[in-house]
Amino acid sequence: MTALYSSEWLQPAFNDPVLDAQASFRVALKALAEPGLVQPLDRALALDGLAPATYALCLAFLDGDTPLWLAPSFDTPLIRANLAFHCGCPIVEARELALFALLDEPQLHDLSDFDNGSERYPDQSCTLLIQLEALDGSAPLRWRGPGIKDVRSVSLPLPAVFWQQRQARSAFPRGLDAFFAAGSQIIGLPRSTHVLTPAEEAA
């Protein structure tokens, strides 16, 4: 074991690696099945700059077959060491190689290089794990689609350009699934959900 991954760098993940991972995975699936609804996800502790919910998503989803791209703010020795030890996921430098991407708000202005799948294999697109300070606080936007009865108003504090970027990468069944995490809560946004952009809301 190298000095980078020595025990002094490692911190606890789940208390029960199997049960907590399964429970977190079920919560994540529920978040995608009920887009826009806040779901509690408190099975993990915070890790360096990762909130508990963000870290729980990583522990639930990432393994040796899921290349991960890290935003610069999350690309720290401590985070790398713990993801390598607990998840075993390869960390890639090129966005187009990532199956998961760990993002913060400064990275939401450009989604162009993340793989949005293909017509034959839409499930091979990149999933975005986006950490925010909070899951509300902006003007609400209307979400429609599977898992939503009629319409749901969601107030995620995101820049307008994010919605433009997401729309540009959407050609169902191709697209980018996303999870938004803050503290010990998450919101899911599957590619099948249509979100009226701020420009559409103003029209």
N, C-alpha and C positions, 0 to 999 in steps of 0.2 A: 504494500500500500504506500503510495507516495505521500510526501509531506502535505500536499494539498488536500488529500482525502484522509488524513490521519484523524484519530478519534476526537481530537480537540476541536475540529471543524464541525463535527456532526452534532445535530440537535434532534430531539424527539420529533417523530412524525405523528402517526396515529397511535393511540394507546393500544388498540387491538388492530393490527395491520389488515387482517382479513375482514373482520366484521365492519370496521369503520370505513374501509375502502368500498365495500359493497353498499353500505348505507349512503355514502357520499355519491356513489355512482347512481343510485336510485333517485336521490334528490336532484342530481343533474339531469337525468332523463325526465323527471317530472317538470323541471324548469323548461325544458324544450317542449314538452307536451302541453304546457299551459303558459304560452309566451306572455311575457310582460308582468307576470305575478311574482312577487318577491317570495323566495324560498329560503328558509334558514339552513345554513351549512356551517356548523361549528365543531366539527369533529377534529380539526387540526389546530395547532397553535400558529401564531405568526412566525415567520422566518425572515429575518433581515428586513427587506422592504416588502415582503409578501404578506398580505392580510391573511387571516385564518381561512376565509372562504377561497381565496385564490390558491393558497397552498393545498387545500383539500381537493380542489379541482385537479391540480397537478398530480397529487398522489393517487387520485381515482382513475385518471385517464392515461397517464404517461407510463411507458415501459420501453423495453429495448427495441421495439418496432415502431416507435412514434418519434421521429425527428422533431426537435423543438427549436424554434427561433426565439431569442430573448431580446427584448427591448434593452437599450443600454443601461437604463436605471436598474434593471434586474440582473444584469450580467456582472455579478459579483462573485468572488471566490467562494463565499459562504453558500450562496444559492446554488452555484454550480456543483459544489461538493455534495450538498445534501440531495439535490436532484439525481446526481450520479449514483449515490449510495442507495437512496430509497426507491428510485424509479428506474434507474439504468438507462434513461433516454439519451440518445445522441443529441448533442447541441450543434446546430448547423449555422453557418455564417450566411448562406444564401437563402433568402426568404422563399424562393420557389421550391426548395427542397423540404420545407417544413410541413408536417401534418398538423402541428399545433404551433401557435404563436402566443407568447406571453407579452401583452402590450399594456402601456399606460397611455394617458391622454395625449402626450406629445406625438405619439406614433399613429394617431387616428386620422391624420390628414392625407395619408397615402397608403392605400391597400392594394395597389396595382400589381405587386409582384407575388402576392400570395395565391397559391393554386386554388382555383374555384372548381376543380374537377373537370370531367369531360361528359359528353352525352352518354357514353357507354358506362363510365365509372364515376358518377357524380359524388359517390360516397368517399372518394379519395381526395376530396378538397380539404383545405386547411381549416381547422377550427380555431377561432380567435378567443383567447382567454384575456379579458380586458379588465384591468383593475382601475376603479374610480374611487374618488373620495366619498361619494355617496351615490345612492341609486335614485335620487329624485332631486328636484330643485330647479328644473328648467320648465319652459312652456311645454305642456303635454302635447304629444303627437298621437294620432290615431293608428292603432295596429289592427289589422284584419288578417284572417286566415285560419287554418286548422287549429283547433284548441281554443279558439276565441268565439264566444257567442256574440254575433253582430260586430261589435267594435270594442276595443279596450284603449283607454287613454293611459299613456305611460310618459313619465316625466324624467327620463334619464338625462343627466347633465352632459350632453355631448355636443361637440361643434357641428354646425350645419354641414360642413364638408364631409364628415363621416357618413352621413346619410347619402350624400351624393356619390361618394366612393363605393358604398355598399350597393347602391342601385346600379352603378356602372359594372359591378362584378356579378350581377344577378341575371341569369338567363335560365330559369328553372327548367330542368332539375339541377342545373349547375348553380353554384353560389357559395357563400361563406356562412356557416353556422357560427354563432357567437354566444359567449357567456359574459355577463357583466358582474363583477364582484366588488363588494365594499364591506369592510368589517367581516361579519359572519353571515352575510346574506348574498344571494345571487339572483339574477334574472336571466332567463334564456331567450334567445332570439334565433329561431331556426330560419333557414333560407326560404322556407315556404311562407313566412309571414310577410305581408305587404305593409310597409310603414309609409304613410303619407309624409313626404319630405316637408321641411319648413316652407319651401317655395310653393308646394301644392296646398299646404294649409292656408297660406296667405292669399291664394288665388280666389 
